[in-house]
Amino acid sequence: NHYILTQYGKDCKIINCTCEDAIIGNFTTFSNCLNCIGKDNVLRYEVKDYTNYYERNGFKITSSQGCMFDNCTSYNGTQPFDITYVGDSIASSFCKIVNCKAINSMYTCFTTHPGTYRCNITNCIGNSNGDGISVRGRGHIVSNNILQGTSVTDYGICLAEGCGFETVVSNNNIKGFGEGIRINETYSATRDCSYTLPLNATFSGNIISTVNTGIRIDRATSTTKTNIALGISFIGNVFKDFVGDNKYLIYVTGNKNLTTSGISFQNNLVDCVNSGIYNTSSVHSLLRLETNIENLRISNNSF
């Protein structure tokens, strides 16, 4: 269901619209559009739990170029801001979500799907009972966002399902999640999202606090690509106020049949993780490694 659906539009504007007590459906959707803008719009779903991610994707861009949501607000959505694609159509590219608010989101506040290119999520606020921002496109910028979580099982920002190539994640404030940053691949007999190329992704200037794990890197234990170079840099970030049991700064999951390489951790400030660096499952450690590790660089950090 769509309250306002724009298809094949060019230079269209949806401005200053309000929807109260919505039940399900998308409020504003741009599909196969060019340079369309949704601005100053407010969507409030009724307070009720929904188990389907897609029932309350209030602001959505699909298979469009240069489209944007600016200063829009969603209350009680499932995955309220979403940049994606339509099957058998083109990828979304050069789209933006800026100055937007996702309040009391049930799942992910802001997400980009595979098939999206050079999209931005900047200067947004996310308050989530689930996750913060999920990136599954390429060449994105995720910057200057404030993310507040309530669950110790979820993440602040994730490069998901083997995607997130060439993404820059900078100057975000991430607080109250189980993991500040998650990077994961997915592999099964029907779904291969394991890494094939280095991500060449950079995390810089972020403040990550009140989390159980600063950075979690999930390797798919059944993948046939056993030796991968991640190509991930963490530069000039702040990690502080770790909470809960089994606290880790960096946690690489998997098994000893896998080799993970290409992680750089430099010029970061780390506070309140209270032990050393171990290649083990030790509790309260800076580093927990379940795969073999190569080309790991840790330098010029303050602990």
Phi, psi and chi 1 to 4 in degrees:
 res  aa     phi    psi   chi1   chi2   chi3   chi4
   1 ASN       -  140.8  -62.7  -34.1      -      -
   2 HIS  -130.3  130.7  -56.5  -88.8      -      -
   3 TYR   -76.3  -47.6  -71.2   82.7      -      -
   4 ILE  -129.7  111.7  -57.0  172.2      -      -
   5 LEU  -117.6  122.6  171.0   60.6      -      -
   6 THR  -112.9  117.8  -56.0      -      -      -
   7 GLN  -116.7  134.3  -70.1 -177.4  -62.1      -
   8 TYR    56.3   34.5  -53.6  104.7      -      -
   9 GLY   -89.1  155.2      -      -      -      -
  10 LYS  -134.6  126.0 -179.5  177.9 -178.1  -69.1
  11 ASP    58.9   32.6  -60.8  -36.2      -      -
  12 CYS   -84.6  153.6  -61.9      -      -      -
  13 LYS  -133.5  128.7  -64.3 -178.7 -179.9  179.6
  14 ILE  -114.8  106.6  -49.4  -63.3      -      -
  15 ILE  -127.5  135.2  -61.8  176.3      -      -
  16 ASN    58.9   46.3 -160.1   26.0      -      -
  17 CYS  -106.1  146.1  -63.7      -      -      -
  18 THR  -131.3  136.7  -60.0      -      -      -
  19 CYS  -128.6  122.2 -179.8      -      -      -
  20 GLU  -109.5  144.1  -63.9  -75.6   -9.4      -
  21 ASP    56.8   39.1  -62.3  -37.8      -      -
  22 ALA   -66.8  151.5      -      -      -      -
  23 ILE   -99.3  -63.5  -60.4  174.7      -      -
  24 ILE  -140.4  173.9   61.1  173.2      -      -
  25 GLY   107.6  165.9      -      -      -      -
  26 ASN   -91.2  135.9  -57.3  -21.5      -      -
  27 PHE   -79.8  -54.2 -179.5   36.5      -      -
  28 THR  -130.8  123.0  -56.9      -      -      -
  29 THR  -128.3  129.7  -60.7      -      -      -
  30 PHE  -106.1  120.1  -63.5  122.7      -      -
  31 SER  -125.8  123.3  178.4      -      -      -
  32 ASN    54.2   48.9  -69.2  -76.4      -      -
  33 CYS  -114.7  165.8  -69.5      -      -      -
  34 LEU  -132.2  123.1  175.8   65.6      -      -
  35 ASN    55.6   43.6  -62.7  -25.3      -      -
  36 CYS   -99.5  151.9  -66.4      -      -      -
  37 ILE  -131.8  134.1  -63.1  174.5      -      -
  38 GLY  -112.2  122.4      -      -      -      -
  39 LYS  -139.0  138.3 -177.7  174.6  172.0   59.3
  40 ASP    59.6   35.5  -59.3  -29.7      -      -
  41 ASN  -101.8  147.1  -59.0  -51.6      -      -
  42 VAL  -128.4  130.8  178.3      -      -      -
  43 LEU  -126.8  128.1  166.6   62.9      -      -
  44 ARG  -128.0  110.0 -166.7 -176.3  -56.2  -90.8
  45 TYR   -80.5  152.6  -67.8  102.9      -      -
  46 GLU   -64.2  151.2   65.7  175.9   10.2      -
  47 VAL   -76.6  105.4  179.3      -      -      -
  48 LYS  -164.7  139.2 -173.9  176.4 -179.3 -179.9
  49 ASP   -74.7  138.3  -70.5  -23.0      -      -
  50 TYR  -130.8  136.1  -80.4   87.7      -      -
  51 THR   -89.1  -15.7   57.3      -      -      -
  52 ASN   -91.0  122.2 -170.4  -30.1      -      -
  53 TYR   -52.5  -35.6  -93.6   68.4      -      -
  54 TYR   -95.5    2.9  -53.0  104.4      -      -
  55 GLU   -78.0  -21.8  -71.8 -176.3  -25.8      -
  56 ARG  -136.0   51.3  -69.4 -177.3  165.7 -173.1
  57 ASN   -90.0   82.8  -68.7   21.8      -      -
  58 GLY   -62.1  -42.5      -      -      -      -
  59 PHE  -121.1  114.5  -61.8   92.2      -      -
  60 LYS  -136.1  137.1 -165.2  164.0 -172.4  174.4
  61 ILE  -120.8  123.5  -61.7  171.2      -      -
  62 THR  -128.2  128.4   62.9      -      -      -
  63 SER    47.7   50.2  -64.5      -      -      -
  64 SER  -130.0  163.5  -62.7      -      -      -
  65 GLN  -125.8  134.4  -75.8   69.1   51.5      -
  66 GLY    64.3   23.4      -      -      -      -
  67 CYS   -92.8  159.8  -67.3      -      -      -
  68 MET  -152.6  144.2  175.0  171.7   63.9      -
  69 PHE  -110.7  127.3  -71.9  117.5      -      -
  70 ASP  -129.6  124.1 -177.9    5.3      -      -
  71 ASN    57.0   42.4 -163.9   37.0      -      -
  72 CYS  -103.8  150.9  -65.2      -      -      -
  73 THR  -131.1  134.8  -57.4      -      -      -
  74 SER  -122.3  135.7  167.3      -      -      -
  75 TYR  -115.0  133.0  -65.2   88.1      -      -
  76 ASN    65.4   29.5  -50.3  -42.4      -      -
  77 GLY   -81.3  170.5      -      -      -      -
  78 THR   -90.6  -57.8   51.0      -      -      -
  79 GLN  -136.7   74.8 -172.6  172.6 -103.7      -
  80 PRO   -70.3  -27.9   21.6  -31.6      -      -
  81 PHE  -120.4  122.4  -70.7   88.8      -      -
  82 ASP  -144.3  123.6 -171.6   -2.8      -      -
  83 ILE  -112.7  120.5  -57.1  176.3      -      -
  84 THR  -147.2 -156.6 -176.1      -      -      -
  85 TYR  -143.9  162.1   62.1   93.6      -      -
  86 VAL  -103.4  137.3  178.5      -      -      -
  87 GLY   -55.1  140.0      -      -      -      -
  88 ASP    65.8   23.3  -61.1  -37.6      -      -
  89 SER  -129.5 -170.4 -172.2      -      -      -
  90 ILE   -85.5  165.0   56.9  177.3      -      -
  91 ALA   -77.3  151.7      -      -      -      -
  92 SER   -77.8  133.9  -71.3      -      -      -
  93 SER  -143.2  149.2   58.3      -      -      -
  94 PHE    55.9   36.0  -56.8  100.8      -      -
  95 CYS   -99.7  161.1  -64.8      -      -      -
  96 LYS  -139.8  145.2  -63.1  179.2 -179.2 -179.9
  97 ILE  -122.4  111.4  -59.3  170.6      -      -
  98 VAL  -132.5  142.7  -61.7      -      -      -
  99 ASN    57.7   27.8  -54.3  -46.6      -      -
 100 CYS  -101.4  161.4  -68.9      -      -      -
 101 LYS  -127.9  131.5  -61.7 -178.6 -179.9   69.0
 102 ALA  -117.5  105.2      -      -      -      -
 103 ILE  -105.9  130.7  -52.5  -59.3      -      -
 104 ASN    56.0   47.1 -165.0   34.0      -      -
 105 SER   -73.2  142.4  -62.0      -      -      -
 106 MET   -82.4  -31.8  -61.7  177.3 -169.1      -
 107 TYR  -124.9 -109.2  -61.6  109.5      -      -
 108 THR   -97.5  130.2  -51.4      -      -      -
 109 CYS   -66.6  -48.9  -66.6      -      -      -
 110 PHE  -135.4  134.8  -51.1   92.4      -      -
 111 THR  -145.1  146.6 -172.4      -      -      -
 112 THR  -123.2  140.0   67.0      -      -      -
 113 HIS   -96.7  164.4  -73.3 -106.0      -      -
 114 PRO   -55.4  143.9  -24.2   33.9      -      -
 115 GLY    92.6    8.9      -      -      -      -
 116 THR  -109.6  147.9   57.2      -      -      -
 117 TYR  -140.8  130.8  179.9   71.0      -      -
 118 ARG    52.9   52.0  -61.7  -68.3 -177.5 -170.0
 119 CYS  -105.7  154.9  -63.0      -      -      -
 120 ASN  -119.9  138.9  -66.3   -2.9      -      -
 121 ILE  -124.8  105.6  -58.0  172.7      -      -
 122 THR  -139.1  146.4   57.2      -      -      -
 123 ASN    56.8   37.0  -61.5  -53.2      -      -
 124 CYS  -107.3  163.4  -66.4      -      -      -
 125 ILE  -122.8  128.0  -64.4  174.1      -      -
 126 GLY  -126.1  126.1      -      -      -      -
 127 ASN  -119.4  113.3 -180.0  -78.5      -      -
 128 SER  -130.7  139.7  179.8      -      -      -
 129 ASN   -85.6   -3.2  -67.4  -41.3      -      -
 130 GLY  -126.5 -117.3      -      -      -      -
 131 ASP  -100.6  168.9  -57.0  -46.1      -      -
 132 GLY   -92.0  -81.0      -      -      -      -
 133 ILE  -128.7  130.6  -63.2  174.2      -      -
 134 SER  -115.5  126.2  173.8      -      -      -
 135 VAL  -114.3  121.4  175.2      -      -      -
 136 ARG  -130.2   16.6  -72.6  173.5  -74.9  172.2
 137 GLY  -104.7 -157.7      -      -      -      -
 138 ARG  -132.0  138.2 -176.4  168.1 -169.9  149.8
 139 GLY    70.0   29.0      -      -      -      -
 140 HIS   -83.8  160.5  -66.9   -7.1      -      -
 141 ILE  -118.9  124.9  -65.8  175.1      -      -
 142 VAL  -123.2  104.9  178.8      -      -      -
 143 SER  -145.2  143.5 -176.6      -      -      -
 144 ASN    59.3   36.8  -64.8  -55.3      -      -
 145 ASN  -101.3  153.1  -57.9  -70.0      -      -
 146 ILE  -114.9  118.8  -60.5  172.7      -      -
 147 LEU  -123.5  124.9  -56.4  171.5      -      -
 148 GLN  -121.2  121.6  173.3   69.2   57.7      -
 149 GLY  -106.4  169.1      -      -      -      -
 150 THR  -128.7   -4.1   60.2      -      -      -
 151 SER  -119.1  136.2  172.8      -      -      -
 152 VAL   -82.2    0.6  -63.7      -      -      -
 153 THR  -103.7   -1.1   62.1      -      -      -
 154 ASP  -117.2  176.2  -61.6  -58.3      -      -
 155 TYR  -117.3  161.0   56.4   75.7      -      -
 156 GLY   -82.7  -57.7      -      -      -      -
 157 ILE  -134.0  134.5  -64.1  176.8      -      -
 158 CYS  -131.0  133.0 -180.0      -      -      -
 159 LEU   -93.7  106.3  -55.3 -172.3      -      -
 160 ALA  -106.4  152.1      -      -      -      -
 161 GLU    55.7   43.1  -62.7 -179.7   -5.4      -
 162 GLY    72.5   13.7      -      -      -      -
 163 CYS  -112.5 -169.3  -61.4      -      -      -
 164 GLY    94.0   22.8      -      -      -      -
 165 PHE   -59.5  138.1  -65.7   95.2      -      -
 166 GLU    57.8   30.4  -60.4  165.5    0.5      -
 167 THR   -88.9  140.9  -67.5      -      -      -
 168 VAL  -110.7  121.0  175.3      -      -      -
 169 VAL  -116.6  109.3  179.2      -      -      -
 170 SER  -140.5  143.3   64.2      -      -      -
 171 ASN    57.6   35.9  -57.8  -45.2      -      -
 172 ASN   -96.1  151.5  -59.2  -76.4      -      -
 173 ASN  -110.5  113.1 -166.8  -41.9      -      -
 174 ILE  -118.5  124.2  -58.0  166.8      -      -
 175 LYS  -146.5  137.6 -176.6  177.0 -177.4  179.1
 176 GLY    85.5   20.6      -      -      -      -
 177 PHE  -107.0  166.0  -65.0   90.3      -      -
 178 GLY   -63.9  -42.5      -      -      -      -
 179 GLU  -128.3  135.3  -59.5  141.6   18.2      -
 180 GLY   -69.2  -49.5      -      -      -      -
 181 ILE  -130.1  133.7  -65.4  166.5      -      -
 182 ARG  -126.0  139.9 -177.4 -172.3  -64.8  176.6
 183 ILE  -130.8  120.5  -62.2  158.1      -      -
 184 ASN  -142.2  152.2   76.6  -45.3      -      -
 185 GLU  -115.5  159.0   60.7 -178.8   -9.7      -
 186 THR  -130.8  133.4  -57.1      -      -      -
 187 TYR  -143.0  132.0 -179.3   84.6      -      -
 188 SER  -150.3 -179.3   68.0      -      -      -
 189 ALA   -63.7  -26.1      -      -      -      -
 190 THR  -111.8   -4.4   58.2      -      -      -
 191 ARG  -145.6  106.9 -175.2  175.3  177.6   83.3
 192 ASP  -109.3  100.0 -175.0   -5.1      -      -
 193 CYS  -117.5   34.2  -65.2      -      -      -
 194 SER   -82.4  162.3   50.0      -      -      -
 195 TYR   -72.3  137.1  -61.8  111.8      -      -
 196 THR  -117.0  -26.9   55.3      -      -      -
 197 LEU  -134.9  158.7  -62.9  169.6      -      -
 198 PRO   -59.6  141.4  -23.5   33.5      -      -
 199 LEU   -69.5  -33.7  -71.1  175.8      -      -
 200 ASN    52.3   46.5  -67.1  -32.4      -      -
 201 ALA  -105.4  149.8      -      -      -      -
 202 THR  -128.3  133.0  -58.4      -      -      -
 203 PHE  -116.1  118.3  -65.3   79.1      -      -
 204 SER  -144.2  143.4   65.4      -      -      -
 205 GLY    68.0   16.0      -      -      -      -
 206 ASN   -86.6  148.6  -58.0  -72.1      -      -
 207 ILE  -111.5  118.3  -60.5  174.6      -      -
 208 ILE  -120.9  118.3  -61.8  163.9      -      -
 209 SER  -141.9  160.3   63.5      -      -      -
 210 THR    52.5   50.1  -37.7      -      -      -
 211 VAL  -124.8  163.5  -62.2      -      -      -
 212 ASN   -87.4  -37.3  178.7 -102.3      -      -
 213 THR  -130.9  130.2  -59.7      -      -      -
 214 GLY   -69.7  -53.6      -      -      -      -
 215 ILE  -134.1  125.7  -59.0  162.0      -      -
 216 ARG  -119.7  126.3  176.2  168.2  172.8  150.2
 217 ILE  -115.6  112.8  -60.1  170.7      -      -
 218 ASP   -99.9  116.2  -75.5  -25.0      -      -
 219 ARG   -93.5  141.7  -63.5  -66.9  -44.8  -79.0
 220 ALA   -78.5  115.2      -      -      -      -
 221 THR   -67.3  -21.8   55.2      -      -      -
 222 SER   -95.8    1.8   56.6      -      -      -
 223 THR   -65.5  148.4  179.7      -      -      -
 224 THR   -86.4  -11.4   57.7      -      -      -
 225 LYS   -91.8   82.6  -56.4  176.4 -177.5   68.6
 226 THR   -80.6  -23.4   56.9      -      -      -
 227 ASN  -119.9  109.6 -169.4  -28.1      -      -
 228 ILE  -130.0  146.6   59.4  100.1      -      -
 229 ALA  -103.2  110.3      -      -      -      -
 230 LEU   -68.1  -44.5  -82.0  176.7      -      -
 231 GLY    67.7   52.5      -      -      -      -
 232 ILE  -120.7  133.8  -59.7  176.8      -      -
 233 SER  -119.2  133.3  -62.1      -      -      -
 234 PHE  -116.3  111.9  -59.2   93.7      -      -
 235 ILE  -131.9  123.8  -56.2  169.7      -      -
 236 GLY    67.1   31.7      -      -      -      -
 237 ASN   -95.4  163.2  -57.0  -76.4      -      -
 238 VAL  -118.1  127.5  175.6      -      -      -
 239 PHE  -120.5  123.0  -61.9   83.8      -      -
 240 LYS  -152.8  163.3   62.9  179.7 -177.9  177.9
 241 ASP    56.5   52.9  -57.9  -29.9      -      -
 242 PHE   -67.5  145.8  -74.5   69.2      -      -
 243 VAL  -131.6  161.6  -63.2      -      -      -
 244 GLY    83.1 -175.1      -      -      -      -
 245 ASP   -87.6  160.3  -63.8  -32.5      -      -
 246 ASN    54.0   56.1  -56.6  -22.7      -      -
 247 LYS   -79.5  137.3  -63.3 -175.9  -78.2  -74.3
 248 TYR  -137.9  143.1  -54.3  106.1      -      -
 249 LEU   -76.6  -53.2  172.9   60.5      -      -
 250 ILE  -128.2  128.1  -57.3  174.4      -      -
 251 TYR  -127.9  114.6  179.5   15.0      -      -
 252 VAL  -105.6  113.5 -178.9      -      -      -
 253 THR   -92.5  160.8   74.3      -      -      -
 254 GLY   143.3 -142.0      -      -      -      -
 255 ASN  -151.7  176.1   58.0   44.7      -      -
 256 LYS   -77.5    1.2  -68.4  -57.5 -179.9 -177.4
 257 ASN   -80.8   -9.9  -65.9  -38.5      -      -
 258 LEU  -108.0  150.1  -54.7  173.8      -      -
 259 THR  -125.5  129.3  -61.5      -      -      -
 260 THR  -118.1  132.1  -54.6      -      -      -
 261 SER  -139.8  171.3   64.3      -      -      -
 262 GLY    79.6   42.9      -      -      -      -
 263 ILE  -114.7  127.1  -57.7  171.5      -      -
 264 SER  -120.0  128.4  178.3      -      -      -
 265 PHE  -130.1  100.6 -168.9   82.7      -      -
 266 GLN  -135.4  142.8  -59.1  179.2   71.4      -
 267 ASN    58.7   34.6  -59.2  -52.7      -      -
 268 ASN  -100.6  155.7  -59.2  -77.4      -      -
 269 LEU  -108.9  123.4  173.0   62.4      -      -
 270 VAL  -123.1  126.7  180.0      -      -      -
 271 ASP  -128.6  139.6 -172.2   19.6      -      -
 272 CYS    75.1   24.3  -64.5      -      -      -
 273 VAL  -106.2  123.0  176.7      -      -      -
 274 ASN  -110.0   45.6   48.4   10.0      -      -
 275 SER  -158.1 -167.6 -167.0      -      -      -
 276 GLY   -96.9 -155.7      -      -      -      -
 277 ILE  -109.1  124.6  -63.8  175.3      -      -
 278 TYR  -134.4  143.6  -58.8   98.8      -      -
 279 ASN   -95.9   68.3 -173.0   13.8      -      -
 280 THR  -164.0 -175.7  178.8      -      -      -
 281 SER  -101.7   31.1   59.4      -      -      -
 282 SER   -60.4  141.7  175.2      -      -      -
 283 VAL   -75.0  144.9  175.4      -      -      -
 284 HIS    58.5   51.1  -57.0  -47.8      -      -
 285 SER  -115.6  155.6   61.4      -      -      -
 286 LEU   -67.2  -35.7  -68.5  178.1      -      -
 287 LEU  -136.7  124.7 -156.3   61.4      -      -
 288 ARG  -120.1  121.1  175.0  175.8  174.6  177.5
 289 LEU  -121.0  119.3  -52.0  174.8      -      -
 290 GLU  -104.6   -9.5  -66.1 -178.5   -7.3      -
 291 THR  -110.8  168.1   71.9      -      -      -
 292 ASN   -67.3  146.8  -60.3  -55.1      -      -
 293 ILE  -125.6  132.9  -64.3  -69.3      -      -
 294 GLU  -130.7  153.9  -64.8  178.7   -4.0      -
 295 ASN    51.9   48.0 -168.5   22.8      -      -
 296 LEU   -96.6  123.2  169.6   64.5      -      -
 297 ARG  -116.9  118.1 -179.5  174.9 -179.1 -180.0
 298 ILE  -122.4  113.4  -60.7  177.3      -      -
 299 SER  -151.8  149.0   62.5      -      -      -
 300 ASN    58.7   33.5  -60.3  -43.4      -      -
 301 ASN   -98.9  159.9  -57.5  -74.1      -      -
 302 SER  -114.5  124.7  -63.2      -      -      -
 303 PHE  -117.7      -  -62.9  102.0      -      -
